[in-house]
Amino acid sequence: MGKTTFAIKISEEVVKSFKTFCKEHGIKYSFFVEEAIKGKLQEEELKEDLLDLKTLGKEEKLAIPFEKYLRSRGA
C-alpha cells in the first residue's frame, strides 16, 4: 500500500501530549495516527450501522418471510 503525506492543524497541547506518549511507548507517529484514524472510522461506521438497525427494526414488522415472498413470485 502506498503512503501519502497528510497535513493538519491541531493544538500545540495535543501535539505535545501525542509526541510524549509515542516516545514513552516507542510508537512511531505515523503508526499511531493511522491506527487512531482507522479506529475512529470503524467506530463511526458502527454508529451508522446501529442507527440503521434501529430504523429498520421498526419496519421489520411489515416484512414477510423470504420463502413466502418467493412463492408469491412463482419461484
ChimeraX commands (.cxc) that place a marker at each C-alpha (Angstrom):
marker #1 position 0.00,0.00,0.00 radius 0.5
marker #1 position 1.36,3.42,-0.92 radius 0.5
marker #1 position 1.93,6.17,1.58 radius 0.5
marker #1 position 0.99,9.83,1.27 radius 0.5
marker #1 position 1.54,12.99,3.29 radius 0.5
marker #1 position -1.45,14.44,5.12 radius 0.5
marker #1 position -1.07,17.74,6.97 radius 0.5
marker #1 position -3.49,19.07,9.59 radius 0.5
marker #1 position -3.51,21.80,12.20 radius 0.5
marker #1 position -4.14,20.78,15.81 radius 0.5
marker #1 position -3.46,22.41,19.15 radius 0.5
marker #1 position 0.09,22.52,20.45 radius 0.5
marker #1 position -1.06,20.87,23.68 radius 0.5
marker #1 position -2.37,17.83,21.79 radius 0.5
marker #1 position 0.82,17.59,19.71 radius 0.5
marker #1 position 2.97,17.73,22.83 radius 0.5
marker #1 position 0.94,15.02,24.57 radius 0.5
marker #1 position 0.96,12.91,21.40 radius 0.5
marker #1 position 4.72,13.13,20.94 radius 0.5
marker #1 position 5.39,12.43,24.61 radius 0.5
marker #1 position 3.11,9.40,24.56 radius 0.5
marker #1 position 4.68,7.99,21.40 radius 0.5
marker #1 position 8.22,8.47,22.70 radius 0.5
marker #1 position 7.41,6.88,26.08 radius 0.5
marker #1 position 5.79,3.87,24.40 radius 0.5
marker #1 position 8.21,3.52,21.48 radius 0.5
marker #1 position 5.49,4.09,18.89 radius 0.5
marker #1 position 6.10,5.74,15.53 radius 0.5
marker #1 position 3.98,8.82,14.95 radius 0.5
marker #1 position 2.62,7.63,11.61 radius 0.5
marker #1 position 1.62,4.23,13.00 radius 0.5
marker #1 position -0.20,5.80,15.94 radius 0.5
marker #1 position -2.10,8.30,13.78 radius 0.5
marker #1 position -3.02,5.70,11.16 radius 0.5
marker #1 position -4.34,3.29,13.79 radius 0.5
marker #1 position -6.25,6.09,15.53 radius 0.5
marker #1 position -7.92,7.11,12.26 radius 0.5
marker #1 position -8.81,3.50,11.42 radius 0.5
marker #1 position -10.28,3.03,14.88 radius 0.5
marker #1 position -12.35,6.19,14.69 radius 0.5
marker #1 position -13.64,5.27,11.22 radius 0.5
marker #1 position -14.72,1.84,12.47 radius 0.5
marker #1 position -16.42,3.45,15.47 radius 0.5
marker #1 position -18.35,5.88,13.27 radius 0.5
marker #1 position -19.36,3.11,10.84 radius 0.5
marker #1 position -20.63,1.05,13.77 radius 0.5
marker #1 position -22.71,4.00,14.96 radius 0.5
marker #1 position -24.23,4.29,11.48 radius 0.5
marker #1 position -24.95,0.55,11.40 radius 0.5
marker #1 position -26.65,0.69,14.80 radius 0.5
marker #1 position -28.78,3.61,13.68 radius 0.5
marker #1 position -29.75,1.69,10.53 radius 0.5
marker #1 position -30.70,-1.35,12.62 radius 0.5
marker #1 position -32.80,0.79,14.92 radius 0.5
marker #1 position -34.54,2.46,11.98 radius 0.5
marker #1 position -35.06,-0.76,10.02 radius 0.5
marker #1 position -36.18,-2.65,13.12 radius 0.5
marker #1 position -39.36,-0.60,13.11 radius 0.5
marker #1 position -40.00,-1.64,9.50 radius 0.5
marker #1 position -39.32,-5.32,10.22 radius 0.5
marker #1 position -42.88,-5.79,11.45 radius 0.5
marker #1 position -44.02,-5.21,7.86 radius 0.5
marker #1 position -41.64,-7.81,6.42 radius 0.5
marker #1 position -42.72,-11.23,5.17 radius 0.5
marker #1 position -40.63,-14.42,5.27 radius 0.5
marker #1 position -38.36,-14.83,2.26 radius 0.5
marker #1 position -39.89,-18.21,1.37 radius 0.5
marker #1 position -43.36,-16.64,1.26 radius 0.5
marker #1 position -42.04,-13.88,-0.98 radius 0.5
marker #1 position -40.52,-16.44,-3.36 radius 0.5
marker #1 position -43.79,-18.42,-3.52 radius 0.5
marker #1 position -45.68,-15.22,-4.34 radius 0.5
marker #1 position -43.25,-14.68,-7.22 radius 0.5
marker #1 position -43.84,-18.20,-8.51 radius 0.5
marker #1 position -40.32,-19.37,-7.74 radius 0.5
marker link #1:1,2 radius 0.2
marker link #1:2,3 radius 0.2
marker link #1:3,4 radius 0.2
marker link #1:4,5 radius 0.2
marker link #1:5,6 radius 0.2
marker link #1:6,7 radius 0.2
marker link #1:7,8 radius 0.2
marker link #1:8,9 radius 0.2
marker link #1:9,10 radius 0.2
marker link #1:10,11 radius 0.2
marker link #1:11,12 radius 0.2
marker link #1:12,13 radius 0.2
marker link #1:13,14 radius 0.2
marker link #1:14,15 radius 0.2
marker link #1:15,16 radius 0.2
marker link #1:16,17 radius 0.2
marker link #1:17,18 radius 0.2
marker link #1:18,19 radius 0.2
marker link #1:19,20 radius 0.2
marker link #1:20,21 radius 0.2
marker link #1:21,22 radius 0.2
marker link #1:22,23 radius 0.2
marker link #1:23,24 radius 0.2
marker link #1:24,25 radius 0.2
marker link #1:25,26 radius 0.2
marker link #1:26,27 radius 0.2
marker link #1:27,28 radius 0.2
marker link #1:28,29 radius 0.2
marker link #1:29,30 radius 0.2
marker link #1:30,31 radius 0.2
marker link #1:31,32 radius 0.2
marker link #1:32,33 radius 0.2
marker link #1:33,34 radius 0.2
marker link #1:34,35 radius 0.2
marker link #1:35,36 radius 0.2
marker link #1:36,37 radius 0.2
marker link #1:37,38 radius 0.2
marker link #1:38,39 radius 0.2
marker link #1:39,40 radius 0.2
marker link #1:40,41 radius 0.2
marker link #1:41,42 radius 0.2
marker link #1:42,43 radius 0.2
marker link #1:43,44 radius 0.2
marker link #1:44,45 radius 0.2
marker link #1:45,46 radius 0.2
marker link #1:46,47 radius 0.2
marker link #1:47,48 radius 0.2
marker link #1:48,49 radius 0.2
marker link #1:49,50 radius 0.2
marker link #1:50,51 radius 0.2
marker link #1:51,52 radius 0.2
marker link #1:52,53 radius 0.2
marker link #1:53,54 radius 0.2
marker link #1:54,55 radius 0.2
marker link #1:55,56 radius 0.2
marker link #1:56,57 radius 0.2
marker link #1:57,58 radius 0.2
marker link #1:58,59 radius 0.2
marker link #1:59,60 radius 0.2
marker link #1:60,61 radius 0.2
marker link #1:61,62 radius 0.2
marker link #1:62,63 radius 0.2
marker link #1:63,64 radius 0.2
marker link #1:64,65 radius 0.2
marker link #1:65,66 radius 0.2
marker link #1:66,67 radius 0.2
marker link #1:67,68 radius 0.2
marker link #1:68,69 radius 0.2
marker link #1:69,70 radius 0.2
marker link #1:70,71 radius 0.2
marker link #1:71,72 radius 0.2
marker link #1:72,73 radius 0.2
marker link #1:73,74 radius 0.2
marker link #1:74,75 radius 0.2
view
